[in-house]
Amino acid sequence: MFSINQGFGSNHLLTQGFGIDDNPLPVSELIAQNILTTVQTVTTANDYNYTLMAARHTRGGDPANHLAAYIVQSNIREATDAPYNTKQWYLTFEIGVYIIPEQSDTTPIDTYCNVVKADIEQALMVDRYRGGNALDTQIRAGYTVTDEGLQYDIVVVNCEVNYRTAEINPYQNAR
């Protein structure tokens, strides 16, 4: 639930906010941070099959290390049926994990890809509401990239997060 205060609220990083439920970051960024935090929980200590090293994608490049996971915010589209005074969005994330086992590793690459994909999907669905910032999270079709020349594979898990903000304030959750 939300209410809109006609006066100005607290200051933000880039803009002044409206209303009483303002966040210091846009709702989309809170969701992106939650996706990262969630993928960081994929560890053997948390009863997953592998321990991933998760980070957000940067312009500086993403080092290709075995089980390094990079989160890329790839697409956003607006829903056409948002309730009055709100904006509703579908935000897509691609989570790419490098599969580069040692030469002596006899585990089939497909096994790595299947298990890593399942571990990430399971972690993402533990909290499909992204810490209270989303209406829902859906797993979408992923894929695997194989590069024989560089001798690595990348398994990609796609998820789409549906969320709502106040129509006049992307910092205000309207869930």
C-alpha positions in Angstrom: 0.0 0.0 0.0 1.1 3.5 -0.6 -0.1 7.1 -0.2 1.1 10.1 -2.0 2.0 13.2 -0.1 1.5 16.3 -2.2 4.5 18.0 -0.5 8.2 17.1 -1.1 9.7 14.3 0.9 13.3 13.4 1.7 16.2 14.1 -0.7 17.5 11.2 -2.9 20.7 10.6 -4.8 19.4 12.2 -8.0 16.0 13.6 -7.3 13.6 14.7 -4.6 11.1 12.0 -3.6 7.4 12.2 -2.9 5.5 10.4 -0.3 6.2 8.6 2.9 7.4 5.3 1.6 10.4 6.6 -0.2 13.6 4.5 -0.6 17.1 5.9 -0.9 17.4 4.0 -4.2 14.9 3.4 -7.0 12.9 0.2 -6.6 14.5 -1.3 -9.7 18.0 -0.9 -8.0 16.7 -2.5 -4.8 15.5 -5.4 -6.9 18.9 -5.7 -8.7 20.7 -5.7 -5.4 18.4 -8.4 -4.1 19.1 -10.6 -7.1 22.8 -10.2 -6.5 22.4 -11.0 -2.8 20.3 -14.0 -3.6 22.8 -15.5 -6.1 25.5 -14.9 -3.5 23.7 -17.4 -1.2 24.4 -20.2 -3.7 27.1 -21.9 -1.8 27.8 -25.4 -0.6 27.6 -24.0 3.0 23.9 -23.2 2.2 23.3 -26.8 0.9 23.6 -26.0 -2.8 25.8 -28.1 -5.1 28.4 -25.5 -5.9 29.7 -22.2 -4.5 29.2 -19.4 -7.0 31.2 -16.1 -6.9 28.5 -13.6 -7.8 28.9 -9.9 -8.9 27.1 -7.3 -11.0 28.2 -6.9 -14.5 30.6 -3.9 -15.0 32.1 -2.0 -17.9 35.6 -3.0 -16.7 34.8 -6.6 -17.9 33.9 -9.7 -16.1 36.8 -12.1 -15.4 36.2 -15.6 -16.8 36.7 -17.8 -13.7 35.1 -21.2 -13.0 31.7 -20.7 -11.3 31.9 -16.9 -11.5 28.3 -15.6 -11.8 27.5 -12.2 -13.3 24.2 -10.5 -13.1 23.1 -8.4 -16.0 20.0 -6.3 -16.0 19.0 -6.8 -19.6 15.5 -5.4 -20.4 12.7 -3.5 -18.9 9.2 -3.2 -20.3 6.1 -1.4 -19.0 2.9 -3.3 -18.2 -0.2 -1.9 -19.8 -2.6 -2.8 -17.0 -1.2 -1.0 -14.0 -3.6 0.2 -11.3 -4.4 3.9 -11.1 -1.5 6.2 -10.0 1.1 3.5 -10.5 3.6 2.3 -13.0 4.1 -1.5 -13.4 7.2 -2.9 -14.9 8.8 -6.2 -16.0 12.5 -6.2 -15.3 14.6 -9.0 -16.9 17.9 -10.2 -15.5 20.4 -12.6 -17.1 22.6 -14.5 -14.7 25.6 -15.9 -16.6 27.9 -18.4 -14.9 31.3 -19.4 -16.4 31.9 -23.2 -16.4 35.6 -23.7 -16.7 36.6 -26.9 -14.9 40.1 -28.1 -14.5 41.5 -30.3 -17.3 41.5 -33.2 -14.8 37.8 -32.7 -13.9 35.7 -35.6 -15.3 32.3 -34.0 -14.6 30.5 -33.5 -17.8 30.0 -29.8 -18.8 26.3 -30.5 -19.2 26.1 -31.7 -15.6 27.7 -28.5 -14.4 25.3 -26.4 -16.5 22.2 -28.3 -15.4 23.1 -28.3 -11.7 24.2 -24.6 -11.6 21.1 -23.6 -13.4 18.9 -25.5 -11.0 20.7 -24.1 -8.0 20.2 -20.5 -9.2 16.6 -21.1 -10.0 16.0 -22.6 -6.6 17.7 -19.7 -4.8 15.7 -17.1 -6.8 12.4 -18.7 -5.9 13.1 -18.7 -2.1 11.8 -15.1 -2.1 9.9 -14.4 -5.3 8.9 -11.0 -3.9 12.5 -9.7 -3.8 12.4 -8.6 -0.2 9.0 -7.0 -0.5 9.9 -4.9 -3.6 8.3 -7.0 -6.3 4.9 -8.5 -7.1 6.5 -11.7 -8.5 9.6 -13.3 -10.0 9.3 -15.8 -12.9 12.1 -18.0 -14.2 12.3 -17.7 -18.0 14.0 -19.8 -20.6 17.8 -19.8 -20.3 20.5 -21.0 -22.6 24.1 -22.1 -22.7 27.0 -20.5 -24.7 29.8 -22.8 -25.7 33.1 -21.4 -26.9 35.4 -24.3 -27.9 38.2 -21.9 -28.8 38.3 -20.4 -25.3 37.4 -23.7 -23.7 34.6 -22.5 -21.5 30.8 -22.6 -21.3 28.4 -20.0 -19.9 25.1 -21.1 -18.5 22.6 -18.3 -18.5 19.5 -18.2 -16.2 16.9 -15.6 -17.1 14.4 -14.3 -14.7 11.7 -11.6 -15.0 10.7 -9.5 -12.0 7.3 -7.8 -12.0 7.1 -4.7 -9.8 5.2 -1.5 -9.3 6.1 2.1 -8.3 4.1 5.2 -7.7 3.3 6.8 -11.0 5.3 10.0 -10.1 8.1 8.4 -8.1 10.3 5.4 -9.1 11.7 5.4 -5.6 8.4 4.6 -4.1 7.2 1.0 -4.0 3.5 0.6 -4.8 3.2 -3.1 -4.1 
